[in-house]
Amino acid sequence: MTDDDAFVELRDVSKRFVVHDSLYHRLFGGREELTAVDGVDLSLRTGETLGLVGESGCGKSTLADLVTGLEAPTSGEVRLDGEPVGTVEDRPSSVRSDVGVVFQEPRASVNPRRTVHQTIAEPLEQQGWAAERRADRIRELLDQVGLPERHADSRPHQLSGGQLQRVALARAIALEPKLVVLDEPVSALDVSVQARILDLLRDLQDRLDLTYLFISHDLDVVGHVADRVAVMYLGELVEVGPAEQVFAEPSHPYTEALLAAVPSLQPDAEPAAPLSGSVPDATDPPSGCPFHPRCPAATPECAEIDPEFGTVGAARVRCLHAPDATGATEEAERADERRRNRPTQTR
């Protein structure tokens, strides 16, 4: 999959981690690998916000690490602005400057002994900026994120969670990146503070022409910020499409289940039934469609076929039974034909 307007492209990207690799396992077998990301094709267009959603452990953060260069893919290719890239250590400084990161827990992402000024200055120092130039840029950044200049000499324990996330944002955009990866950026904040940070993110995107990869398990938040949504399950993408379509008419049963679990503001709304079962062990994934053991719509062929993407409107959907999905429906029909033609076994 290619996209001429894409700043980020992932081409058949997989990431596997070795779970057991002792001498015993090397000699006698049983070396286990965990597949955190499995065959992902995904593009992120310049200037858009792509929401990446799914349950904990589905591979969202690993995918973010592959984009930022904290991890290298086991197979496949990550491209930034059309050029293949490796890990942070392998990327030239100009490419490293193109990506900023905001982490989930603001207090855990800053050094408690460093002032706000010192924290924001970190990427500028790494790029060799002179002290006077750094000071001017930090004043500009504090203004951009709405943090009074008097906080420049404050330390993390003197700031609220919302203020600290503004510091993290200032650090992330210090080198004028094209892409900002936001890993659960508001999950640790109160609802009222979340709203202000989300407003700030929109304002910064408009003013600075930023591209966002917005990672969250909170679909309500994603629905307010994302232009497109990518849904992950057990390391695979199962649905990718415009946020408006995915939220209004989800085509994958997993997406439907996630949306049904979003709390409703209607007083008479029935609480959603939780998904049955638990996420399978990534070292021993199920055959066929990875979601079929928990899927209320699963049929026998779902245990046999890991479907390719079909299209439903403007979305791509990885489900044999997605409504009107070209491609996926043909696979289901072929599986049904094979099952009918199997010879009868006698005992």
Contacts in CASP RR format, 6 or more apart in sequence:
PFRMAT RR
TARGET T0000
AUTHOR 0000-0000-0000
METHOD contacts of the structure
MODEL  1
MTDDDAFVELRDVSKRFVVHDSLYHRLFGGREELTAVDGVDLSLRTGETL
GLVGESGCGKSTLADLVTGLEAPTSGEVRLDGEPVGTVEDRPSSVRSDVG
VVFQEPRASVNPRRTVHQTIAEPLEQQGWAAERRADRIRELLDQVGLPER
HADSRPHQLSGGQLQRVALARAIALEPKLVVLDEPVSALDVSVQARILDL
LRDLQDRLDLTYLFISHDLDVVGHVADRVAVMYLGELVEVGPAEQVFAEP
SHPYTEALLAAVPSLQPDAEPAAPLSGSVPDATDPPSGCPFHPRCPAATP
ECAEIDPEFGTVGAARVRCLHAPDATGATEEAERADERRRNRPTQTR
1 9 0 8 1.000
1 11 0 8 1.000
1 41 0 8 1.000
1 42 0 8 1.000
1 43 0 8 1.000
2 9 0 8 1.000
2 43 0 8 1.000
3 9 0 8 1.000
3 43 0 8 1.000
3 45 0 8 1.000
5 45 0 8 1.000
5 46 0 8 1.000
6 43 0 8 1.000
6 44 0 8 1.000
6 45 0 8 1.000
6 46 0 8 1.000
6 79 0 8 1.000
6 82 0 8 1.000
7 44 0 8 1.000
7 45 0 8 1.000
7 46 0 8 1.000
7 47 0 8 1.000
7 80 0 8 1.000
7 81 0 8 1.000
7 178 0 8 1.000
7 179 0 8 1.000
7 211 0 8 1.000
8 42 0 8 1.000
8 43 0 8 1.000
8 44 0 8 1.000
8 67 0 8 1.000
8 78 0 8 1.000
8 79 0 8 1.000
8 80 0 8 1.000
8 179 0 8 1.000
8 211 0 8 1.000
8 213 0 8 1.000
9 42 0 8 1.000
9 43 0 8 1.000
9 44 0 8 1.000
9 77 0 8 1.000
9 78 0 8 1.000
9 79 0 8 1.000
9 82 0 8 1.000
10 40 0 8 1.000
10 41 0 8 1.000
10 42 0 8 1.000
10 43 0 8 1.000
10 63 0 8 1.000
10 66 0 8 1.000
10 67 0 8 1.000
10 76 0 8 1.000
10 77 0 8 1.000
10 78 0 8 1.000
10 79 0 8 1.000
11 41 0 8 1.000
11 76 0 8 1.000
11 77 0 8 1.000
11 78 0 8 1.000
11 79 0 8 1.000
12 39 0 8 1.000
12 40 0 8 1.000
12 41 0 8 1.000
12 75 0 8 1.000
12 76 0 8 1.000
12 77 0 8 1.000
13 37 0 8 1.000
13 39 0 8 1.000
13 40 0 8 1.000
13 41 0 8 1.000
13 42 0 8 1.000
13 63 0 8 1.000
13 66 0 8 1.000
13 73 0 8 1.000
13 75 0 8 1.000
13 76 0 8 1.000
13 77 0 8 1.000
13 78 0 8 1.000
14 35 0 8 1.000
14 37 0 8 1.000
14 38 0 8 1.000
14 39 0 8 1.000
14 40 0 8 1.000
14 73 0 8 1.000
14 74 0 8 1.000
14 75 0 8 1.000
14 76 0 8 1.000
15 35 0 8 1.000
15 36 0 8 1.000
15 37 0 8 1.000
15 62 0 8 1.000
15 66 0 8 1.000
15 71 0 8 1.000
15 73 0 8 1.000
15 74 0 8 1.000
16 33 0 8 1.000
16 34 0 8 1.000
16 35 0 8 1.000
16 36 0 8 1.000
16 74 0 8 1.000
17 33 0 8 1.000
17 34 0 8 1.000
17 36 0 8 1.000
18 31 0 8 1.000
18 32 0 8 1.000
18 33 0 8 1.000
18 34 0 8 1.000
19 32 0 8 1.000
19 33 0 8 1.000
19 34 0 8 1.000
19 283 0 8 1.000
20 30 0 8 1.000
20 31 0 8 1.000
20 32 0 8 1.000
21 31 0 8 1.000
25 31 0 8 1.000
25 32 0 8 1.000
32 283 0 8 1.000
33 283 0 8 1.000
34 282 0 8 1.000
34 283 0 8 1.000
35 235 0 8 1.000
35 282 0 8 1.000
35 285 0 8 1.000
36 59 0 8 1.000
36 62 0 8 1.000
36 235 0 8 1.000
36 282 0 8 1.000
37 59 0 8 1.000
37 62 0 8 1.000
37 63 0 8 1.000
37 66 0 8 1.000
37 73 0 8 1.000
37 235 0 8 1.000
38 234 0 8 1.000
38 235 0 8 1.000
38 236 0 8 1.000
39 75 0 8 1.000
39 76 0 8 1.000
39 236 0 8 1.000
40 63 0 8 1.000
40 235 0 8 1.000
40 236 0 8 1.000
40 237 0 8 1.000
41 237 0 8 1.000
42 50 0 8 1.000
42 63 0 8 1.000
42 230 0 8 1.000
42 237 0 8 1.000
42 240 0 8 1.000
44 50 0 8 1.000
44 179 0 8 1.000
44 211 0 8 1.000
44 213 0 8 1.000
45 211 0 8 1.000
46 178 0 8 1.000
46 211 0 8 1.000
47 205 0 8 1.000
47 209 0 8 1.000
47 210 0 8 1.000
47 211 0 8 1.000
47 212 0 8 1.000
48 211 0 8 1.000
48 212 0 8 1.000
48 227 0 8 1.000
48 228 0 8 1.000
49 205 0 8 1.000
49 211 0 8 1.000
49 212 0 8 1.000
49 214 0 8 1.000
49 225 0 8 1.000
49 226 0 8 1.000
49 227 0 8 1.000
49 228 0 8 1.000
50 212 0 8 1.000
50 213 0 8 1.000
50 214 0 8 1.000
50 226 0 8 1.000
50 227 0 8 1.000
50 228 0 8 1.000
50 229 0 8 1.000
50 230 0 8 1.000
51 213 0 8 1.000
51 214 0 8 1.000
51 215 0 8 1.000
51 216 0 8 1.000
51 222 0 8 1.000
51 225 0 8 1.000
51 226 0 8 1.000
51 228 0 8 1.000
51 229 0 8 1.000
51 230 0 8 1.000
51 243 0 8 1.000
52 60 0 8 1.000
52 63 0 8 1.000
52 64 0 8 1.000
52 213 0 8 1.000
52 214 0 8 1.000
52 215 0 8 1.000
52 216 0 8 1.000
52 229 0 8 1.000
52 230 0 8 1.000
52 232 0 8 1.000
53 60 0 8 1.000
53 215 0 8 1.000
53 216 0 8 1.000
53 217 0 8 1.000
53 219 0 8 1.000
53 222 0 8 1.000
53 229 0 8 1.000
53 230 0 8 1.000
53 231 0 8 1.000
53 232 0 8 1.000
53 258 0 8 1.000
54 60 0 8 1.000
54 217 0 8 1.000
54 231 0 8 1.000
54 232 0 8 1.000
54 233 0 8 1.000
54 258 0 8 1.000
55 217 0 8 1.000
55 233 0 8 1.000
55 258 0 8 1.000
55 279 0 8 1.000
56 217 0 8 1.000
57 279 0 8 1.000
57 282 0 8 1.000
58 232 0 8 1.000
58 233 0 8 1.000
58 234 0 8 1.000
58 235 0 8 1.000
58 279 0 8 1.000
59 232 0 8 1.000
59 235 0 8 1.000
60 183 0 8 1.000
60 215 0 8 1.000
60 217 0 8 1.000
60 232 0 8 1.000
61 183 0 8 1.000
61 215 0 8 1.000
62 71 0 8 1.000
62 235 0 8 1.000
63 215 0 8 1.000
63 232 0 8 1.000
64 101 0 8 1.000
64 181 0 8 1.000
64 183 0 8 1.000
64 213 0 8 1.000
64 215 0 8 1.000
65 71 0 8 1.000
66 72 0 8 1.000
66 73 0 8 1.000
66 78 0 8 1.000
67 78 0 8 1.000
67 99 0 8 1.000
67 179 0 8 1.000
67 181 0 8 1.000
67 213 0 8 1.000
68 88 0 8 1.000
68 99 0 8 1.000
68 100 0 8 1.000
68 101 0 8 1.000
68 181 0 8 1.000
69 78 0 8 1.000
69 85 0 8 1.000
69 86 0 8 1.000
69 87 0 8 1.000
69 88 0 8 1.000
69 91 0 8 1.000
69 99 0 8 1.000
70 87 0 8 1.000
70 88 0 8 1.000
71 87 0 8 1.000
72 86 0 8 1.000
72 87 0 8 1.000
77 84 0 8 1.000
78 84 0 8 1.000
78 85 0 8 1.000
78 86 0 8 1.000
79 85 0 8 1.000
80 95 0 8 1.000
80 98 0 8 1.000
80 99 0 8 1.000
80 179 0 8 1.000
81 98 0 8 1.000
81 178 0 8 1.000
83 95 0 8 1.000
85 91 0 8 1.000
85 95 0 8 1.000
88 96 0 8 1.000
93 127 0 8 1.000
97 123 0 8 1.000
97 127 0 8 1.000
97 175 0 8 1.000
97 176 0 8 1.000
97 177 0 8 1.000
98 177 0 8 1.000
98 178 0 8 1.000
98 179 0 8 1.000
99 177 0 8 1.000
99 178 0 8 1.000
99 179 0 8 1.000
99 180 0 8 1.000
99 181 0 8 1.000
100 172 0 8 1.000
100 173 0 8 1.000
100 175 0 8 1.000
100 177 0 8 1.000
100 179 0 8 1.000
100 180 0 8 1.000
100 181 0 8 1.000
101 172 0 8 1.000
101 180 0 8 1.000
101 181 0 8 1.000
101 183 0 8 1.000
102 109 0 8 1.000
102 165 0 8 1.000
102 168 0 8 1.000
102 169 0 8 1.000
102 172 0 8 1.000
102 180 0 8 1.000
102 181 0 8 1.000
102 182 0 8 1.000
102 183 0 8 1.000
102 185 0 8 1.000
103 109 0 8 1.000
103 168 0 8 1.000
103 183 0 8 1.000
103 184 0 8 1.000
103 185 0 8 1.000
104 183 0 8 1.000
104 184 0 8 1.000
104 185 0 8 1.000
104 187 0 8 1.000
104 188 0 8 1.000
105 188 0 8 1.000
106 161 0 8 1.000
106 162 0 8 1.000
106 164 0 8 1.000
106 165 0 8 1.000
106 167 0 8 1.000
106 168 0 8 1.000
106 188 0 8 1.000
107 156 0 8 1.000
107 161 0 8 1.000
107 164 0 8 1.000
109 168 0 8 1.000
110 119 0 8 1.000
110 156 0 8 1.000
110 164 0 8 1.000
110 167 0 8 1.000
110 168 0 8 1.000
111 118 0 8 1.000
111 119 0 8 1.000
111 156 0 8 1.000
112 155 0 8 1.000
112 156 0 8 1.000
112 157 0 8 1.000
113 155 0 8 1.000
114 155 0 8 1.000
115 152 0 8 1.000
115 153 0 8 1.000
115 154 0 8 1.000
115 155 0 8 1.000
116 142 0 8 1.000
116 147 0 8 1.000
116 151 0 8 1.000
116 152 0 8 1.000
116 153 0 8 1.000
116 154 0 8 1.000
116 155 0 8 1.000
116 159 0 8 1.000
116 167 0 8 1.000
117 135 0 8 1.000
117 138 0 8 1.000
117 152 0 8 1.000
117 153 0 8 1.000
119 167 0 8 1.000
119 171 0 8 1.000
120 138 0 8 1.000
120 141 0 8 1.000
120 142 0 8 1.000
120 167 0 8 1.000
120 170 0 8 1.000
120 171 0 8 1.000
120 174 0 8 1.000
121 134 0 8 1.000
121 138 0 8 1.000
122 171 0 8 1.000
123 171 0 8 1.000
123 174 0 8 1.000
123 175 0 8 1.000
124 133 0 8 1.000
124 134 0 8 1.000
124 137 0 8 1.000
124 138 0 8 1.000
124 174 0 8 1.000
124 175 0 8 1.000
125 134 0 8 1.000
127 175 0 8 1.000
129 137 0 8 1.000
137 174 0 8 1.000
138 152 0 8 1.000
138 170 0 8 1.000
138 174 0 8 1.000
139 149 0 8 1.000
139 152 0 8 1.000
141 170 0 8 1.000
141 173 0 8 1.000
141 174 0 8 1.000
142 148 0 8 1.000
142 149 0 8 1.000
142 151 0 8 1.000
142 152 0 8 1.000
142 170 0 8 1.000
143 149 0 8 1.000
144 170 0 8 1.000
144 173 0 8 1.000
144 204 0 8 1.000
144 207 0 8 1.000
144 208 0 8 1.000
145 166 0 8 1.000
145 167 0 8 1.000
145 169 0 8 1.000
145 170 0 8 1.000
145 200 0 8 1.000
145 204 0 8 1.000
146 166 0 8 1.000
146 200 0 8 1.000
147 163 0 8 1.000
147 166 0 8 1.000
147 167 0 8 1.000
147 170 0 8 1.000
151 159 0 8 1.000
151 163 0 8 1.000
156 164 0 8 1.000
159 167 0 8 1.000
160 193 0 8 1.000
161 188 0 8 1.000
161 189 0 8 1.000
161 193 0 8 1.000
162 189 0 8 1.000
162 193 0 8 1.000
162 196 0 8 1.000
162 197 0 8 1.000
165 185 0 8 1.000
165 186 0 8 1.000
165 189 0 8 1.000
165 197 0 8 1.000
166 197 0 8 1.000
166 200 0 8 1.000
169 197 0 8 1.000
169 200 0 8 1.000
169 201 0 8 1.000
169 204 0 8 1.000
172 180 0 8 1.000
173 180 0 8 1.000
173 204 0 8 1.000
173 208 0 8 1.000
173 210 0 8 1.000
176 208 0 8 1.000
177 210 0 8 1.000
178 209 0 8 1.000
178 210 0 8 1.000
178 211 0 8 1.000
179 210 0 8 1.000
179 211 0 8 1.000
179 212 0 8 1.000
179 213 0 8 1.000
180 210 0 8 1.000
180 211 0 8 1.000
180 212 0 8 1.000
180 213 0 8 1.000
181 212 0 8 1.000
181 213 0 8 1.000
181 215 0 8 1.000
182 201 0 8 1.000
182 212 0 8 1.000
182 213 0 8 1.000
182 214 0 8 1.000
182 215 0 8 1.000
183 215 0 8 1.000
184 215 0 8 1.000
184 216 0 8 1.000
184 217 0 8 1.000
185 197 0 8 1.000
185 201 0 8 1.000
185 214 0 8 1.000
185 216 0 8 1.000
186 193 0 8 1.000
186 194 0 8 1.000
186 197 0 8 1.000
186 198 0 8 1.000
186 216 0 8 1.000
186 218 0 8 1.000
186 221 0 8 1.000
187 216 0 8 1.000
187 217 0 8 1.000
187 218 0 8 1.000
189 197 0 8 1.000
194 221 0 8 1.000
198 221 0 8 1.000
198 224 0 8 1.000
198 225 0 8 1.000
201 212 0 8 1.000
201 225 0 8 1.000
202 225 0 8 1.000
204 210 0 8 1.000
205 212 0 8 1.000
212 225 0 8 1.000
214 222 0 8 1.000
214 225 0 8 1.000
214 226 0 8 1.000
216 222 0 8 1.000
219 247 0 8 1.000
219 258 0 8 1.000
219 259 0 8 1.000
219 261 0 8 1.000
219 262 0 8 1.000
220 262 0 8 1.000
220 263 0 8 1.000
222 229 0 8 1.000
222 243 0 8 1.000
223 229 0 8 1.000
223 243 0 8 1.000
223 247 0 8 1.000
226 243 0 8 1.000
227 242 0 8 1.000
227 243 0 8 1.000
228 240 0 8 1.000
228 241 0 8 1.000
228 242 0 8 1.000
228 243 0 8 1.000
229 239 0 8 1.000
229 240 0 8 1.000
229 241 0 8 1.000
229 242 0 8 1.000
229 243 0 8 1.000
229 246 0 8 1.000
229 247 0 8 1.000
230 237 0 8 1.000
230 239 0 8 1.000
230 240 0 8 1.000
230 241 0 8 1.000
231 237 0 8 1.000
231 238 0 8 1.000
231 239 0 8 1.000
231 240 0 8 1.000
231 246 0 8 1.000
231 252 0 8 1.000
231 254 0 8 1.000
231 255 0 8 1.000
231 258 0 8 1.000
232 238 0 8 1.000
233 254 0 8 1.000
233 290 0 8 1.000
233 291 0 8 1.000
234 279 0 8 1.000
234 280 0 8 1.000
234 282 0 8 1.000
234 285 0 8 1.000
234 290 0 8 1.000
234 291 0 8 1.000
235 282 0 8 1.000
235 290 0 8 1.000
236 290 0 8 1.000
236 318 0 8 1.000
237 316 0 8 1.000
237 318 0 8 1.000
238 252 0 8 1.000
238 254 0 8 1.000
238 255 0 8 1.000
238 291 0 8 1.000
238 317 0 8 1.000
238 318 0 8 1.000
238 319 0 8 1.000
239 246 0 8 1.000
239 250 0 8 1.000
239 251 0 8 1.000
239 252 0 8 1.000
239 254 0 8 1.000
239 255 0 8 1.000
239 315 0 8 1.000
239 316 0 8 1.000
239 317 0 8 1.000
239 318 0 8 1.000
239 319 0 8 1.000
240 315 0 8 1.000
240 316 0 8 1.000
241 314 0 8 1.000
241 315 0 8 1.000
241 316 0 8 1.000
242 314 0 8 1.000
242 315 0 8 1.000
245 313 0 8 1.000
245 314 0 8 1.000
245 315 0 8 1.000
246 255 0 8 1.000
246 315 0 8 1.000
247 259 0 8 1.000
250 256 0 8 1.000
250 259 0 8 1.000
251 312 0 8 1.000
251 315 0 8 1.000
251 317 0 8 1.000
251 319 0 8 1.000
251 322 0 8 1.000
251 323 0 8 1.000
251 325 0 8 1.000
252 291 0 8 1.000
252 317 0 8 1.000
252 318 0 8 1.000
252 319 0 8 1.000
252 322 0 8 1.000
253 291 0 8 1.000
253 295 0 8 1.000
253 296 0 8 1.000
253 297 0 8 1.000
253 319 0 8 1.000
254 291 0 8 1.000
254 295 0 8 1.000
257 272 0 8 1.000
257 275 0 8 1.000
260 272 0 8 1.000
260 273 0 8 1.000
261 272 0 8 1.000
261 274 0 8 1.000
261 275 0 8 1.000
262 272 0 8 1.000
275 294 0 8 1.000
276 294 0 8 1.000
276 296 0 8 1.000
277 293 0 8 1.000
277 294 0 8 1.000
280 286 0 8 1.000
280 290 0 8 1.000
280 293 0 8 1.000
286 292 0 8 1.000
286 293 0 8 1.000
286 303 0 8 1.000
287 303 0 8 1.000
287 304 0 8 1.000
287 306 0 8 1.000
288 302 0 8 1.000
288 303 0 8 1.000
288 304 0 8 1.000
288 305 0 8 1.000
288 306 0 8 1.000
289 295 0 8 1.000
289 298 0 8 1.000
289 302 0 8 1.000
289 303 0 8 1.000
289 305 0 8 1.000
289 306 0 8 1.000
289 307 0 8 1.000
289 318 0 8 1.000
289 319 0 8 1.000
289 320 0 8 1.000
290 306 0 8 1.000
291 298 0 8 1.000
292 298 0 8 1.000
292 302 0 8 1.000
292 303 0 8 1.000
295 302 0 8 1.000
297 321 0 8 1.000
299 320 0 8 1.000
299 321 0 8 1.000
300 339 0 8 1.000
301 320 0 8 1.000
301 332 0 8 1.000
301 335 0 8 1.000
301 336 0 8 1.000
301 339 0 8 1.000
302 320 0 8 1.000
302 321 0 8 1.000
304 335 0 8 1.000
305 320 0 8 1.000
305 331 0 8 1.000
305 332 0 8 1.000
305 335 0 8 1.000
307 318 0 8 1.000
307 319 0 8 1.000
307 320 0 8 1.000
307 328 0 8 1.000
307 331 0 8 1.000
307 332 0 8 1.000
308 318 0 8 1.000
308 327 0 8 1.000
308 328 0 8 1.000
308 331 0 8 1.000
309 316 0 8 1.000
309 317 0 8 1.000
309 318 0 8 1.000
309 327 0 8 1.000
309 328 0 8 1.000
310 316 0 8 1.000
310 317 0 8 1.000
310 318 0 8 1.000
310 322 0 8 1.000
310 325 0 8 1.000
310 326 0 8 1.000
310 327 0 8 1.000
310 328 0 8 1.000
311 317 0 8 1.000
311 325 0 8 1.000
311 326 0 8 1.000
311 327 0 8 1.000
312 322 0 8 1.000
312 323 0 8 1.000
312 324 0 8 1.000
312 325 0 8 1.000
313 324 0 8 1.000
317 325 0 8 1.000
317 328 0 8 1.000
318 328 0 8 1.000
319 325 0 8 1.000
319 328 0 8 1.000
320 328 0 8 1.000
320 329 0 8 1.000
320 331 0 8 1.000
320 332 0 8 1.000
320 335 0 8 1.000
321 328 0 8 1.000
321 329 0 8 1.000
321 332 0 8 1.000
322 328 0 8 1.000
322 329 0 8 1.000
END
